[in-house]
Amino acid sequence: MQTLELAGLRARVVGPADASRTVILLHGFGAPGDDLVPLAQYIRVPARFVFPEAPLELGGLYGDSRAWWLLDLAALDEQMRTGKIRDRRNEIPEGLAEVRAQVRSFIDEVEARFSLTERQLVLGGFSQGAMLALDVALHRDAAPGALVLMSGTLLAESEWLPRMKQLAGVPIFQSHGKSDALLPFAIAELLRDELRKAGALVEWCEFAGGHEIPPAVLDGVAKLLGA
């Protein structure tokens, strides 16, 4: 494993040096920077995996907790206690534009360092990382070769929907747990439907669990990357 710093983000790189495909995966809110690194050994494909750390350090949680943007933890706690579905479609998180710009620069530096074309790049993430991956893909001049959206949700609808047509023809693997108490399953289905309406090639994976990455999801990602 190699550690790099690109565009101000520390990243871990795993995989063969001559890989024809590079997968950038963004971790979720409150996770350590290396949270998704173990996935590389379970997704058995000859790809290079790049795992950047989110720039924000969170105090008062546990260990090395990081975030791409801050959340309203009081509202999140209330949602967990009451079970009330929180629809984030109209939310544009504070700090999203800034971290989008940083991740876009990070991707540019990854492409330059490893001499990649856009088609050789796969962008994705889990939870908050999945939301950011999609947001970045929608704001880049060229679409990535594929997207991996694990347990994300629909945000910034007014900004995202008009841009979705640029993902027409892009393979997307999207997964979500039916019992997800953090990001409602029904909103994930809406996101899937909007992506398909725009012409994206969405492979949908629903599972019985909650906010997690079960083996079926890893198998689905491997299938996407092996295509």
C-alpha positions in Angstrom: 0.0 0.0 0.0 1.2 3.5 -1.0 0.3 6.7 0.7 0.0 9.9 -1.3 -1.1 13.5 -0.8 -2.8 15.0 -3.8 -4.8 18.3 -3.8 -4.5 18.5 -0.1 -6.0 15.1 0.6 -4.1 12.2 2.0 -4.9 9.0 0.1 -4.0 5.3 0.3 -3.4 3.4 -3.0 -3.7 -0.3 -3.3 -3.4 -2.5 -6.4 -1.1 -3.3 -9.3 1.0 -0.6 -10.8 0.0 -1.5 -14.3 -3.8 -1.6 -13.7 -5.9 -0.5 -16.6 -8.6 0.8 -14.3 -8.5 3.1 -11.2 -11.2 3.2 -8.6 -11.5 6.2 -6.3 -13.8 5.3 -3.3 -14.9 8.0 -0.8 -15.7 6.9 2.8 -18.7 7.9 4.8 -19.4 10.5 7.5 -17.7 9.7 10.9 -15.4 7.0 9.5 -11.6 7.0 9.6 -9.7 7.8 6.5 -8.8 4.2 5.9 -12.3 2.8 6.5 -12.8 1.4 3.0 -9.3 0.2 2.3 -10.1 -3.4 3.3 -12.6 -3.6 0.4 -9.7 -3.8 -2.1 -8.9 -7.4 -0.9 -12.6 -8.5 -1.2 -13.3 -7.0 -4.6 -11.0 -9.3 -6.6 -10.4 -7.4 -9.8 -7.1 -6.2 -11.3 -7.8 -2.6 -10.5 -5.9 0.2 -8.7 -7.9 1.5 -5.7 -7.5 5.0 -4.3 -8.9 5.9 -0.9 -8.8 9.6 0.0 -9.4 10.9 3.5 -12.1 13.5 4.0 -10.6 16.8 5.0 -12.7 17.5 8.1 -11.6 16.0 11.4 -14.5 15.4 13.8 -13.9 15.9 17.5 -16.0 14.2 20.2 -16.9 11.1 18.3 -14.5 8.2 18.2 -11.0 7.6 16.9 -10.1 9.1 13.6 -13.5 10.4 12.6 -13.7 12.4 9.4 -16.3 14.0 7.2 -16.6 15.6 3.8 -19.1 18.1 5.2 -20.7 18.5 8.6 -24.1 17.1 9.5 -26.8 18.3 11.9 -26.2 15.6 14.6 -29.1 16.7 16.7 -31.5 16.2 13.7 -29.8 12.9 12.9 -30.3 11.7 16.5 -34.0 12.7 16.5 -34.4 10.7 13.2 -32.9 7.7 14.8 -35.0 7.9 17.9 -38.3 8.6 16.2 -37.8 6.6 13.0 -39.2 9.6 11.0 -37.9 9.6 7.4 -35.8 12.6 6.6 -36.1 13.7 2.9 -32.9 15.5 2.0 -33.8 16.1 -1.7 -33.9 19.9 -1.2 -30.8 20.1 0.9 -27.6 21.6 -0.4 -25.1 21.0 2.4 -22.9 23.9 3.5 -19.4 23.2 2.4 -20.5 20.9 -0.5 -19.2 23.3 -3.2 -15.8 23.6 -1.6 -15.2 19.9 -1.0 -16.5 19.2 -4.6 -13.8 21.5 -5.9 -11.1 19.8 -3.8 -12.2 16.3 -4.9 -12.3 17.5 -8.6 -8.7 18.7 -8.2 -7.8 15.4 -6.5 -9.2 13.4 -9.4 -7.3 15.6 -11.9 -4.1 14.9 -10.1 -4.8 11.1 -9.9 -5.4 11.1 -13.6 -2.2 12.9 -14.3 -0.1 10.8 -12.0 -1.3 7.5 -13.4 -1.8 8.7 -17.0 -5.5 7.9 -17.0 -8.3 8.7 -19.3 -11.8 9.5 -18.0 -13.0 6.1 -19.2 -10.3 4.3 -17.1 -11.6 6.1 -13.9 -14.3 4.7 -11.7 -15.7 7.0 -9.0 -17.7 6.0 -6.0 -18.2 5.8 -2.3 -20.3 4.8 0.7 -23.0 7.0 2.3 -21.8 10.6 2.4 -19.0 9.5 0.1 -21.5 8.1 -2.4 -23.4 11.5 -2.4 -20.2 13.4 -3.0 -19.0 11.0 -5.7 -22.3 11.6 -7.6 -22.1 15.3 -7.1 -18.6 15.5 -8.4 -19.4 13.3 -11.4 -22.3 15.6 -12.2 -20.1 18.7 -12.1 -17.1 17.4 -14.1 -16.7 18.2 -17.8 -16.5 14.5 -18.7 -18.3 11.6 -17.1 -16.2 8.8 -15.4 -16.1 5.3 -16.8 -18.5 4.1 -14.1 -19.9 5.1 -10.7 -20.3 3.1 -7.5 -23.0 4.4 -5.2 -23.3 2.4 -2.0 -26.0 3.5 0.4 -26.3 7.1 -0.8 -29.3 9.4 -1.2 -30.7 12.1 -3.4 -29.4 15.6 -2.4 -29.4 19.0 -4.1 -32.2 18.0 -6.4 -32.4 21.4 -8.1 -28.7 21.1 -9.0 -28.5 17.4 -9.7 -31.5 16.7 -11.9 -30.7 19.2 -14.7 -27.2 17.7 -14.9 -28.1 14.0 -14.9 -28.4 13.7 -18.6 -24.6 13.9 -18.9 -24.5 10.4 -17.2 -26.4 8.9 -20.1 -24.8 5.6 -21.0 -22.6 5.5 -17.9 -22.7 2.2 -16.0 -23.7 2.8 -12.3 -23.8 0.2 -9.5 -26.2 1.4 -6.8 -26.9 -0.4 -3.6 -29.2 0.2 -0.6 -30.5 -1.7 2.5 -34.2 -2.0 2.9 -33.8 -1.4 6.6 -31.5 1.6 6.4 -32.4 3.9 9.3 -30.0 6.7 8.3 -30.8 7.2 4.6 -34.3 6.0 3.6 -34.6 3.2 1.1 -37.5 4.9 -0.7 -35.4 8.0 -1.5 -32.6 5.7 -2.8 -35.2 4.3 -5.2 -36.1 7.8 -6.3 -32.5 8.5 -7.1 -32.2 5.2 -9.0 -35.3 6.2 -11.1 -34.0 9.7 -11.9 -30.6 8.3 -13.0 -32.4 5.7 -15.2 -34.7 8.4 -16.6 -31.6 10.4 -17.6 -30.2 7.4 -19.5 -27.7 6.0 -17.0 -27.2 2.3 -17.0 -28.1 1.5 -13.3 -27.5 -1.9 -11.8 -29.6 -1.9 -8.7 -28.8 -4.0 -5.7 -31.2 -4.0 -2.7 -30.6 -6.1 0.4 -32.4 -6.9 3.6 -29.9 -5.1 5.9 -29.3 -1.5 7.0 -26.6 1.0 6.5 -23.8 -1.3 5.5 -21.8 -3.1 2.7 -22.8 -6.8 2.7 -21.1 -9.4 0.4 -23.8 -9.0 -2.3 -22.7 -5.4 -2.7 -19.0 -6.4 -3.0 -20.0 -9.0 -5.6 -21.9 -6.3 -7.5 -19.0 -3.9 -7.5 -16.7 -6.6 -8.7 -19.0 -7.5 -11.6 -19.2 -3.8 -12.6 -15.4 -3.5 -12.5 -14.9 -6.7 -14.4 -17.2 -5.7 -17.2 
